[in-house]
């Protein structure tokens, strides 16, 4: 998709891209928690019948959350995000559809992973990316509107469903199993802890764009959305790969009772910093002239906004993979960390608005608030791995009964 960005930026104006980015940001904020994290539990039961019922529970949760999200957008959107609602006919339905397909797709991916259909899971990303880009380019040539971008995004997601349904054969053949009520009680941590944490985490990532759209309109949101697309995409791809490796290493040490992982944590920090620091310097140095050259003359502001998020993107590249320690150690502190991130961004945005600062200064403040949260995340992660543990055990900040 990054390769097609210069073409999309010359087809769709910033206002259209901003309305699309705002709708996508809302869907992306809700998306990871749409199935109330019952999707993540599909891998856990020994019996396929229980996994099948968890899949049904995830699908039902996804449907309810998607409908409720659409209702909220229809009621609140005209007041909070008038530029997006005006630019996108039936915006609430578009957002509900994106949330629904995200939750369904995530649940099917977990079912595919359970059946070890790794090839299908790998191919679906490429299929979705190509399908989304091709559809957005085609729709843009017909009508360069936000609905063209949304239609392409939705079509791309739908393209991934066909292959994944083949992985459901073992679950479809299963019979019996625990009731969905009993499974909901067994895996109560999914909706009670994991879903709120996931929602706060994703909301923290999307909040700056949503606030900018609410306060400055779709044009400003489009400039920020395009800058995010180019600045955070490399960091997200690299960070995801690093997170898998680091998480596996930490988990292995925990299973083996190898004691403190402090040395591994610090060593990984310095190694990733060696990648992140040059990335930050390059963005700060070249973004103001490089992005308009890549995207076109309409996107000059994106270069300056990219500078405002450069430090945050680079620090995120370091901290996000290391934050796997919260998952591996089952730390309930992740809820407080994620909640503080949202609070810091809201406070920074409100202060900037009260001071009458412009878009660029506000972006610097909001992403600066993110940096503060990332530092706190890293410091508490260091505290977690510095403990001497002899076996896999949850974070002991709270009694076991409170986890």
Secondary structure in CASP SS format (residue, H / E / C, confidence):
PFRMAT SS
TARGET T0000
AUTHOR 0000-0000-0000
METHOD secondary structure of the structure
MODEL  1
X C 1.00
X C 1.00
X C 1.00
X C 1.00
X H 1.00
X H 1.00
X H 1.00
X H 1.00
X H 1.00
X H 1.00
X H 1.00
X C 1.00
X C 1.00
X H 1.00
X H 1.00
X H 1.00
X H 1.00
X H 1.00
X H 1.00
X H 1.00
X H 1.00
X H 1.00
X H 1.00
X H 1.00
X H 1.00
X H 1.00
X H 1.00
X H 1.00
X H 1.00
X H 1.00
X H 1.00
X C 1.00
X C 1.00
X C 1.00
X C 1.00
X C 1.00
X C 1.00
X C 1.00
X H 1.00
X H 1.00
X H 1.00
X C 1.00
X C 1.00
X C 1.00
X C 1.00
X C 1.00
X C 1.00
X H 1.00
X H 1.00
X H 1.00
X H 1.00
X H 1.00
X H 1.00
X H 1.00
X H 1.00
X H 1.00
X H 1.00
X H 1.00
X H 1.00
X H 1.00
X H 1.00
X H 1.00
X H 1.00
X H 1.00
X H 1.00
X H 1.00
X H 1.00
X H 1.00
X H 1.00
X H 1.00
X H 1.00
X H 1.00
X H 1.00
X H 1.00
X H 1.00
X H 1.00
X H 1.00
X H 1.00
X H 1.00
X H 1.00
X C 1.00
X H 1.00
X H 1.00
X H 1.00
X H 1.00
X H 1.00
X H 1.00
X C 1.00
X C 1.00
X C 1.00
X H 1.00
X H 1.00
X H 1.00
X H 1.00
X H 1.00
X H 1.00
X H 1.00
X H 1.00
X H 1.00
X H 1.00
X H 1.00
X H 1.00
X H 1.00
X H 1.00
X H 1.00
X H 1.00
X H 1.00
X H 1.00
X H 1.00
X H 1.00
X H 1.00
X H 1.00
X H 1.00
X H 1.00
X C 1.00
X C 1.00
X C 1.00
X H 1.00
X H 1.00
X H 1.00
X H 1.00
X H 1.00
X H 1.00
X H 1.00
X H 1.00
X H 1.00
X H 1.00
X H 1.00
X H 1.00
X H 1.00
X H 1.00
X H 1.00
X H 1.00
X H 1.00
X H 1.00
X H 1.00
X H 1.00
X H 1.00
X H 1.00
X H 1.00
X H 1.00
X H 1.00
X C 1.00
X C 1.00
X C 1.00
X H 1.00
X H 1.00
X H 1.00
X H 1.00
X H 1.00
X H 1.00
X H 1.00
X H 1.00
X H 1.00
X H 1.00
X H 1.00
X H 1.00
X H 1.00
X H 1.00
X C 1.00
X H 1.00
X H 1.00
X H 1.00
X H 1.00
X H 1.00
X H 1.00
X H 1.00
X H 1.00
X H 1.00
X H 1.00
X H 1.00
X H 1.00
X H 1.00
X C 1.00
X C 1.00
X C 1.00
X C 1.00
X C 1.00
X C 1.00
X H 1.00
X H 1.00
X H 1.00
X H 1.00
X H 1.00
X H 1.00
X H 1.00
X C 1.00
X H 1.00
X H 1.00
X H 1.00
X H 1.00
X H 1.00
X H 1.00
X H 1.00
X H 1.00
X H 1.00
X H 1.00
X H 1.00
X H 1.00
X H 1.00
X H 1.00
X H 1.00
X H 1.00
X H 1.00
X H 1.00
X H 1.00
X H 1.00
X H 1.00
X H 1.00
X H 1.00
X H 1.00
X H 1.00
X H 1.00
X H 1.00
X H 1.00
X H 1.00
X C 1.00
X H 1.00
X H 1.00
X H 1.00
X H 1.00
X H 1.00
X H 1.00
X H 1.00
X H 1.00
X H 1.00
X H 1.00
X H 1.00
X H 1.00
X H 1.00
X H 1.00
X H 1.00
X H 1.00
X H 1.00
X H 1.00
X H 1.00
X H 1.00
X H 1.00
X H 1.00
X H 1.00
X H 1.00
X H 1.00
X H 1.00
X H 1.00
X H 1.00
X H 1.00
X H 1.00
X H 1.00
X H 1.00
X H 1.00
X H 1.00
X H 1.00
X H 1.00
X H 1.00
X H 1.00
X C 1.00
X C 1.00
X C 1.00
X C 1.00
X C 1.00
X C 1.00
X H 1.00
X H 1.00
X H 1.00
X H 1.00
X H 1.00
X H 1.00
X H 1.00
X H 1.00
X H 1.00
X H 1.00
X H 1.00
X H 1.00
X H 1.00
X H 1.00
X H 1.00
X H 1.00
X H 1.00
X H 1.00
X H 1.00
X H 1.00
X H 1.00
X H 1.00
X H 1.00
X H 1.00
X H 1.00
X H 1.00
X H 1.00
X H 1.00
X H 1.00
X H 1.00
X H 1.00
X H 1.00
X H 1.00
X H 1.00
X C 1.00
X H 1.00
X H 1.00
X H 1.00
X H 1.00
X H 1.00
X H 1.00
X H 1.00
X H 1.00
X H 1.00
X H 1.00
X H 1.00
X H 1.00
X H 1.00
X H 1.00
X H 1.00
X H 1.00
X H 1.00
X H 1.00
X H 1.00
X H 1.00
X H 1.00
X H 1.00
X H 1.00
X H 1.00
X H 1.00
X H 1.00
X C 1.00
X H 1.00
X H 1.00
X H 1.00
X H 1.00
X H 1.00
X C 1.00
X C 1.00
X C 1.00
X C 1.00
X H 1.00
X H 1.00
X H 1.00
X H 1.00
X H 1.00
X H 1.00
X H 1.00
X H 1.00
X H 1.00
X H 1.00
X H 1.00
X H 1.00
X H 1.00
X H 1.00
X H 1.00
X H 1.00
X H 1.00
X H 1.00
X H 1.00
X H 1.00
X H 1.00
X H 1.00
X C 1.00
X C 1.00
X C 1.00
X C 1.00
X H 1.00
X H 1.00
X H 1.00
X H 1.00
X H 1.00
X H 1.00
X H 1.00
X H 1.00
X H 1.00
X H 1.00
X H 1.00
X H 1.00
X H 1.00
X H 1.00
X H 1.00
X H 1.00
X H 1.00
X H 1.00
X H 1.00
X H 1.00
X H 1.00
X H 1.00
X H 1.00
X H 1.00
X H 1.00
X H 1.00
X H 1.00
X C 1.00
X C 1.00
X C 1.00
X C 1.00
X C 1.00
X C 1.00
X C 1.00
X C 1.00
X C 1.00
X C 1.00
X C 1.00
X C 1.00
X C 1.00
X C 1.00
X H 1.00
X H 1.00
X H 1.00
X C 1.00
END
